[in-house]
Amino acid sequence: MNLKTIAYGLLVFCVAILPASADLKQREWNIDGASRQALISIPATIPADGCPLIFAFHGHGGSALNAARTFHYQDVWPEAAVVYMQGLPTPGLLTDPEGKKNGWDAKTIGPNNRDLKFFDAVLASMQKDYKIDPKRVYCTGHSNGGGFTYMLWSQRGDVFAAIAPSAAASVQVLGKLTPVPVLHVAGQNDHLVKYEWQQMTMKAVRKINGCSETGTPWASSGPLTGTIYPSPSGTPLVTLIHPGAHVFPPETPALIVRFFKEHVRK
């Protein structure tokens, strides 16, 4: 591991221990007899045409609270409603085969996916209780949360204006996707979700979204270098590449929000 990788890891650790915003509220849902929770942030003022809505998913072994601290979309885009859903103990595809840690079911396709049911219930509640702009609903997540973001794209693609998975690769859902604007964050020294796997996923997304084979510079910040692959249908792929490992650089949330603001569902 080189010094740059270590430095980026320390930056991510420092961000992760920051306190979450005080205005986050916990809510609970009963899904098939199981209690499910999420932390939500609601803008102080919601315009008549509704506010944007971001779903943000923690990685395997993470929590809604840690996601709120690390991603802090409620601070980066205070005009948006943000939902940090809490996963349940789940066998990991790469680690934790006994399923002792919290995570997301990123492999079960269809109505029996417990976390898909959870998402549907939370989305319905947010739309019922608050004025949400249906053309500005977004999804993002890191690692296992990024894998679940790809799962949601495959099963609820008509809901989202754009998605932004990080440190994730998807194989089982690639044949079930319809074009949606995508931003993918990847570390060149990611040895858990290997960079090569993520490169194959990004290549597949370019094809699905009808993107150009040649990219041009997009926004960059800190270790992150952005490249956009435009699409005639308005469904580009943006890649945010950094030299680190399986981490979420602290500059990432601002660039994801910038990408989300650029896209409204037609």
N, C-alpha and C positions, 0 to 999 in steps of 0.2 A: 504494500500500500504506500503510495507516494505522499509527500507533504501536502500537496493540494487537496487530495482526498481527505486526509486527516483534518485539515483546516475547515473544509466544507462540513464535515461531520460535526465538528465543534460548534459551528454556527447554527446548525439545525438543532443541536442539543440545547443551546442557549434559548432559542425561540420556543422550544417545547416546554420549558419550565416557566415561561411567563404566565401570569394569571389570565384566565379567560375573562371576557367582558362581563361586568356585573349584571347586565340586562338580559342575560340568557335565562330562559325559563324552561323547566322540565315538564314534559307532558308524557302521558301514558296511554297506551292502547292495548286492548285485549285481542290477540290474534290466535284463533284456534285454541283458546284456553291458556295461552302463554302471555305473560305481561311483557310488553315491549315499551321502551322509553326512547325519547329523543330530547335534545336541547334545541330550543328555537330562539331566534332573534327576530323581532318585528320592528320595522322602521317607526320612528316617532310620528311621522306623518305619511299617510298613503294617499297618492293622488287619485282622482276620480277614475282614471283608466287603469288603475291597479299598479302594483309594484312587482319588480322582478323577484324570482324565487330560485334560490340555489340549494341543491341537495349536496352535502359533502360527506364522504364516507372514509372512516378511519381504516388503517391497515390491520392485518391479522395481529392479535395481541394488543390492539389499541383500545381506545374508548372514545365516546362522544366528547367528553370533557377535554381529552388530550387533542382531539381533532380541532375543537374550538380554539384551543390555545395555539396550535401550530398553524392552522389555515387562517384563522381570524378574518374570514370574509366579512363578518359583521362590522369590522373596523375599516377594511379596505373599501367596501361598498355599502355604507350605512343606509342607503336608499333601498336596498334589497332585503327581503326576508331570507333568512338562512336557517336550514335544518341540518342538525348533526345527529344522525340516527345512531343508536347503540346496537352493536352486533351481539350475537349469542355464541357460546362455545361451539366451535366449528373445526373439524379436521382440516388442516392446511394442506394445500397441494404440494408445497415444498418443505414445510416445517410443521411440527406439532401434529403428527398423524393421529394421535389419540384424541385430538379435539378438546384440549383443556383450556384453550384461549379463545377469546371472542373474535369473531370474524363474520364473513358473509358467504352465502352460498352462490358462488360464481360459476357453477357448473350444471345445476339442475335447470333444464329448459322446460318451461311449461307452467301450468297452474299450481303444481305441487311445491313450487319454490317458496319456502316460508318467508324469505326476505322480500320477494316480489310482492307477496300479499301484504307485508308490512309497509312497503313503499306505497302501494295503492291506497292503503288506509290513511297514511300520513298525508299524501297528496290530496285526497278527498277532504280531509279535515282542514288542511290549509286553505283550500278553495272555498270551503263552507264558512270558515271563521274569519277570513280576511279577504280583502279585495286583491286578488292575484292576477297579474296580466298573463293570460294563457299563452301569449306569444313570446314570453320571456321567462321560460322555465329552463334551468340549467342543472347539470350534474357533473360532479367531479369526485375524485377519490385517489388515494395513494396505495400502491401495492395491491393487497387483496381488495381494498376499496376501489382501486382502479380497475381491477378485474370485474368487480361488480358493476362498475360504471359501464363497461363493455356489455355485460349481461343486460343491464337496463336498456341500453341502446338497441339490443337485439329484440327485446320483448316489449318495449314501450318507446320505440323510436319516434313515434308521432307526437310525443309529449314535449320533446326537448328542442330548444332553439340551437343549442350547441352543447358539447360535452368536453371534458378535459381530464382524461385518465393520466396518472403518473406512475412510473415504475411498474408497468403492467404489460402482460402479453395475453393475447386471446386467440385460441384456436377453435374451440368448439362452437363459437357463435359467429365466426367470420362469414359463413354462408347464409346467415340470417339477418344481414344488415342492409338497411336502405340509407341513402346518402343523408348525412347530417354533418355540419361543421365540427371538426375535431381538432383539439390541441392535445398533443401527447408529449409528456415530459419524460426524459430518459437520461440515465447516467451511463457514461461510457465505461465505467468501472463497476457497474452493477453485477455482482457475482451471484446474487440470489435469483432475481428475474433477469437472466442474462441479457446483455445488450443485444446480442445476436437475435434472440427471440423477439425482442422489442422492434428491432429493425425489420424483421419479417412481418410483424403486425402492422407497422407503419406503412410498409410497402403494400400490403393488402388493403389498408384503408385508402391509400392513394387511388388504387384501382376502383374500389367500391364508390368512392366519391367523385370519380371521373376527373381526377386532378392531373395537372401537368407533371411530366416526369422531371422537369427542371424547377428547382425552387429558387426563390429570391429572398434577400434579407428581410426579416421581420423584426419586431422589437427584441432587444437584448438587454440584459441587466445582470451585473455581477458575473457569476460563472455561467449564466444561461445565454446561449446563442440561439436566436429564433430564426427559423426559415419557413416561408409560406409556399405551399404548392397550390396555386389557384385552380379553381374549377369553374367552368362556364355556367354551371347550375347554382353557383353561390355556396357550394359546400366544400370549402378548402380544407386542407390539412396544414396545421402549423406544428412544427417540431421544435421543442425547446430542449436542447442538448447541453449537458454539463459534464465536466470531467470527473465528477464524484461517483460514489457508489450507490447503494440502495437508500438514498436520502431524498429529502424534500427541501431544496434550498430556500432560504427565507425570502428571496426575491420573487419566488414563484407566484404567490397569491395575487400580487399586483398585475402580473402579466396575464394570468388567467382571467381576472376581472376585465382587463382591457379587451381580451378576446371575446368574452361574453358580451360586453357592451357593443361590439361590432356586429352582433348577430341577433336578429329577431325572426322568429318563425313565420313563414308566409301563410 
